[in-house]
C-alpha cells in the first residue's frame, strides 16, 4: 500500500542528503514516526499537517539541511500525487457513476442474493483478487470501495468483516503476482522465470489470501467493530430504480479497466518487442490512466445514460465525485513525502549495509531485508527493488523454482506491517473512516499476516521443490 512507478523512481535514490551514521539514522526514523503518531493521536492534529511536521523533524534529526529536507518532502508529495492522484480521481468518478445510476446497487443486490451470509467474506476476497490481478493497489481500492461499503451496509456486516477480505485480495496480488511492478522488477533482477514465478505465486497467494482475508477478518471485526462511514457510502439514487443499468452492463464497465490492463500485460509477455505496433498500442490503452479514463467515458453511457441521466446530470455527478477525495489526496501525498524523506536521508542504504553481515538462509534473508526496508521506507516497491538487487547474486546458482521462490520471498517481505510512512495506510484509514489505532489493528496486522503466511508457504515449497 503503496507505490507503483513513483516508488520505482524512488528506488533509484541519489546520494543521501545527510552524512549521518547508522545509529543517528535509526534514531531519526524512530523520532519522526513518534512525532507523527503523537501529533495525530494526542493532539488530534490533521494527518496532512502531522506528516509534514514529522518529515521535517526526521530530516532535522538525521542532520540534513532543512532546505533539502523540505525539497525531499515536496518532491515525494508531488510525485505521489502525480502517480496516483489522477487515478484516484478517475476511480472516484467511476464510483460515483456506479452509485448514482444504481449500478452499485445492482452489483450489491446480486451478490447478496447469490451468496449466503457466511460466504460473503469469501466472495469479497475472490472478487478483489480477480479485480486486483492487473490493477495498481490504489485503483483497486477506489473501484471496490462502493461495493464493499454497500455490502457492509445492506447486509448489516461489520465493515472489517467485508473490508479486510477485499483488502487482502488486492494486497496479495500487489505483492506476489506479476504483472504488478514489484514482482516484475524482482523477476528481472533475480533472473527468474516469469511463468514459473506466476504459477508458484498463485500457489502461495491462495492460502495467504484465505488466512489474511476471511479468517483474519473474524478477529479484526471483533477488535474494530465499526460501521461503514456515512460520508463514504454511495447513496441509493432517488430516481426510479427500474431504470438502473443491468448487472451485466455494470460488471462489464467495472471490469473494463481490468481487462485493458490485463491485455497489455499479456501482449507484453507474448510479443516482448517495444517496436511492434501492437505492443505500442496496448501500452497506451492498457496504461492505468487511459484504462480508467476509457472506463469513465464508457460508464457515462452504460451507467449514466442507461439510468436516464441528462448531460447536465452527468456533469453534476462528476463534479460531486471529486470533492470528497481532496483530503484523501493530500494525506496520501504527505505519506509519500515522508517516505521520500526517509529514502533521501539514506535509511534504505542503512538497512542494506546492515543486512550484509546477516548469516541466514537465502530465502529468509531475502524476506528479512525486504521487511527491514519496508518498515523503514513504507514503500512496498522500494523494498522489493532494493532487496531483489541485494540478493540477486545469491540466486545465480539456484534452480528455476528456487529463483522464483526468491522473488516471492522478497515480495512477501515487502508487505510486512504497513504503518504511518506508507501512503496506503492513510488511503485505507480515510476510506474506511478509522483512526490510527484502528488502522494498525486491522490493516497493518492484515499486511503482517500476508507477509508471514507467504514466507512460510515459500519456505515449505522450497523443501519439496
N, C-alpha and C positions, 0 to 999 in steps of 0.2 A: 502493500500500500501504500506506494508509491509511486518519481518513477519514469519509466519509458525513455524516449530519446533524450529528454532533459538530463536524466541520470547518466546516460551513455556519455554525454558531453562532460559531465562532472567526473566520470571515471578517468578521463584524460587530464587529471589535475596538473596545473603548472607548479612551479616552485612554491612551497609554503610561504605564507606571508609573515611568518614568525620563525625565529630560530630556537624556540623553547624546546627543552628536553622532554623526554617521555613522561617523567614524573609531573612536570608542570602541565603538560597537555592533558594528562589523565585527571589532574585536579580541576583544570579549567572546564573539562567536559562535565564533571560532577557539579561544579558550581553553576554552570549555565543551565543545566537541566533542573537543578534545585530551585533556581530563581524563577524559572518558568512555572514550575509546579506550585511554588509558594504564592506567586502573584495571582494565579488563577484560582487556587483553592482557598487561600487565606484572605486575600484582599479582593477577590471577585473581580479582578481586572479582566477586561476583554482579552480573549486568546490572541487576537492580532497584535495588540499592544504588548502583551506578555512575551510573545515570541520575538518581537522586535527588540525589547529590552534585554531579554535573555541572550540573544545573539550578540549584542554589543558587550554585555558582561563577559560572555565566553571569549570574545576577541581580546578584551582588555586583560582578562585573567591569563590568557595564553601569551601575552606580551606583544600582540600585534598592534601596529599603528592604528589609531581609531579610524582614520580615513579609509584605510584598506579594509578594516572590518566592516565598515558601512558599505563599501563597494561590494564586498563579498555577499553581504546580506541582500542588497538591492539586486545584484546580478542573479542570485538564487531565486529571489521572489519573481523577478521578471521572466526568467527562463521557465520557471514552473508554471506561471500563469500563461505564458506563451505556449507551453506544451500541452496543458490540459484545460486552460480557460475556455477556449473556443469549443472544445469537445464537451465540456460540462454544459455550456450554454446551448449547444445544439441538442444535447441529450435532454435538457430541461424543456426545450421547445417540444420535442417529440413526446416527452412525458405529459406535458400539458395538453397536447392534442389528443393523446390517449385518454386522458381524464375527462376533458370537456366533451368529447364526442361520444363518450360511453364505451369506447374501446377497451379501456382498462376494466370497466365493469364487466364487459363481455368475457374477458380472459378470466377474471376472478370468479365470476359465476360458473363458468365452465369447469375451472379447476375444483371449486367447492363441490360441484355436482358429481364430478368423476372420481374424486379422491375422498377416502374416509378421513375422519379427523385424525386418526392415529397415523395415517400415511402422509399427512400434509407436509411435515418436515422433510420426508424422503422425496416427495415430489418437488419441493423447492430446491434441494441440493442437486437434483437431476437437471432441472430447468436451468439453474445457474451454471452448472458445468457445461451444458450444451451451448448456452448463450455465450459463456465466457471463454470458450475454446480459442477463438481468434481475437477476442476483444481485449483492449487495454483495461486494466482493473477499474480505473475511474469511469470509463464509458459503461462498463458492465453494471456498476453500481447505479449510475444515473438511469439506465434503461430498466433496471429491475426494481428500483425504489417504489414506483407507483404500485406495482403488483404486490410487493412484499407488504407495504403498508395497508393496502386494501384487503388482502387476505387476512392479515392480523386483525383488522378492524371488524370485518364482516364475520369472520369465524370465531371472534372473541378469543383469540390466542394472545398469550404474552408475546410482545414484539420480538424478544430474543428467541422464542421457540421457532419462529418463522425466519427471522433475520439472520441468525447465526448460520443455519444451513445454506442460505443463499450466499452469504459472505465466504463461507468455507469453499463452496463450489467454485466461486470466482478466484479465490486466492490460490487454491491448489493448482488451477490451470495456469495462473500467472507465474508461479514459481517453478513448476516442474515440466510443463508440456510445451514443446515448440508448437506454433510459431511465435511464442512470446519472445520479446527481445533478449531477456536474461538467458534463458536456456539456449537460444540460438548462438549467442556470443560465447557461452561456455562450451558448446559443441565445437565451435570453430577453434577456440583457444586450446582445448584439450585434444583436438583432432579425433573426436568421437564420431561414430556413425549415426546420422540423424534418424534413420528408420529404426535402428535398434534402441536408441535413446527414447524415441517416441513410444515404442512398444513397451519397454520397461517402465517408462514414465506413467503409462496408463495403469500398469500392474500396481505401481506404488500409489498412484493417485486414488484408486477406488477405495481401499481400506482407510486411507488417510482422510478422504472427504467424508466417509461414513462416520468415523470416530470424532472428527473435528466438527461435523455438521449436526446431524440428527441426534447423535449420542451426547456430545458435549452440550448441545442446546438445552437438554433436560436440566443440567446443573446451572447453566447460565441464566435460565429463566427463573430459577429459584433465587439466585444471588441478586439479580437485577430484574425485578418484576415490574416492567413499565408498559404503558400503553403507547400506541403509535402517536407521535406528536401531531396535534391537530393542525398546526400550520403547514405541515408537510403532506397531510393526507389529501389525495385528489378527491375533490367533492363530486358527488353524483350530480350530473348535469340536470338543470331544471327543465330542459326541453323534453319532448315526448321520447321516451326511451325506446319506443318501437322503431325509431329511425336510426338507432345506433348501428354502427358497422358490424358486419358478420364476424364471427370468431376467426374464420379463415383469412379474411382481409386484414384483420387486426394483427394476427400472429405473423402473417407474411410481411407486414410493414415493420414489425418489431425485429424480425429475423433478417430483414434485407441487409442492414449493415454487417451482420454476422456473415451472411452468405458472400457478400462482396469482399470482405477481408479474408475469409477462408479461401475464396477463389484465387486471390492474389498470392496467398501462401502456397497453394498447390501449384500455381503456374511458376512461381519462383523455384520450387523444388524440381518440377518436371523439365522446364525449359532451361533454367540456370544460365541465361545469357542476356545480360542487360541490354545488348544491342538489338535483340529480337524485338520486332514491333509489338507482338502480342504481350510480351512481358512489360514493355513500357506502358502499354495501355492499362494493364491490370495494376501496375504500380501506382497509377493515378487513381483509378476508380476504387482500388482496394485500400487506399490510404484512409486512416480513421476519419480525417476531416471531410473528405469527399464522400465516403460511405455514409456518414451520418447526415451530411447535407442532402444527399440524394434521398435518404430515408425521410427526412423532414419534408422535402418537396413532394415526395410521393404520398406521405401521410396527409398532406393538405387535401389531397383528392380522395384517398381511400378511407380516411377518417373524417376529416372536416366536411368535405362535400357530401359524403355518404350520410352524415348527420344533418345535412341541410344548412350548413354554415354559409353565410354570405362572405364576400371578400372582406367586408368591414369586420365581421365577427372573427375571421381568421387572423386579421391584423391585431385585434384586441387580445386574442388568445396568446399570440406570440409575445406581445408586449407584457402581458401579465406573468408570463412564464419566467421572465428574466429577473424581476425584482427580488424574489426570494433567494436567489443564488449569489447575490452581491457579497453578503457577509461570508458565505462559504468560500468564495473565490479568494477573498483577502486572507482568510485563515489558512487555507491550503497554500497560498503563495508565501505567507510568512513561514510556514513549516518548511517550505523549500528553501527559503532564505537562511533559516537556522541550519539546515542540512548542508548548504553550500559553505557556510562559515566554518562548520566542522571540517569539511573537506579541505578548505583553503588554509586552515591553520596547521594542517598536517596530521590530523588524527588518523586518517586511513593509513598513511605511511607508517605511523607509530605502531599500529596493530600488525601490519605486515612484518615490520622489523622484529617485533617481539615474538612472532609466531615461528620464526626461522629455527629457533632452538627447541621447539616442542618435539619430543621423541614419541610420536604416536603413529598408529596405522594410517595409511594414506587416506582412506575414505573418511575416517573420523577426523583426521587433521584438516581435510578439506572442509568438512562441516563446521568445525570449531573456528577456523579462520573466517569463514563466511558469517558465522554468528557474531564474532567479535566486531567485524566491520559493520554489520547490520546494526548492532547495538550502538556503535559509536556514531555512525553517519545517518541512520534512519532510512537508508536507501537500499532497497532490495536489489536493484540492478547494479549499483556501485559495488555492493557486497559480492554479487555474482561475478562481475567482470574482474574485480581485484583478486578475489580468491582463485578464480579459474586460471588467471595468469600466473599466480604464485605456484599452484600445484601442478600446472601443465607438465613440467619436466618429470614429475612422478608417474605420469600416465604414459610416458614414452614406450615402456616395455610391457604395458598392460594388454590383456586380451581385449577384443572388441566389446564384449559385455561389461568388463570391469571399467573400461574407459567411459562407457555410457553411464555406469553407476557412479563414477566420479562426478560427472555432470549433475546427476540427480542429488548427490551429496551436497554439492555446492549450492544448488537451487534450494534444497531443504534448509540449509543454514541461513540463507538469505531472507527467510521468512520469520525468523525467530523474534518473538516479543517486540512487536511494533509499539513504539511509545511516542513521547511528545516531539521527537525530532523527525517523525515520519509524517509527510503530508497526508497519507492515507488514514492515519489515526484521527486527524482533525476532520477529514471528509466523513468518516463513519460517525464520529461524535456528533457533528452538526446535523447530518441527515436523520439520525435516529433520536436526536433530542436528548442525549445523555450528558452527564457531567464527566470530568476527567476520571474520577474514581470508578464510575460505572463502565466507562470505555475500557479501562485497564482490566477490570474483572471479566469482561466479555470479549471484546475484540482482541486485546493484547494476549490474553490467555488462549484464545482460539488459535491465533497465529503460532503460539508456542506449541500447542498440541499438534498442529500441522507439521511444524519443523521436527519435533521429537519423533512422532509416529513415522514420518517419512524416512528419517535416518535409520530408525530401527528396521524398517522394511528393506532399505538399501543394504544394510549390513547383513540381514538374513539372506537376501538374494545373493550377496557376494559369497556366501558359504556354500550355496548349491549350484552356482553357475560357473 
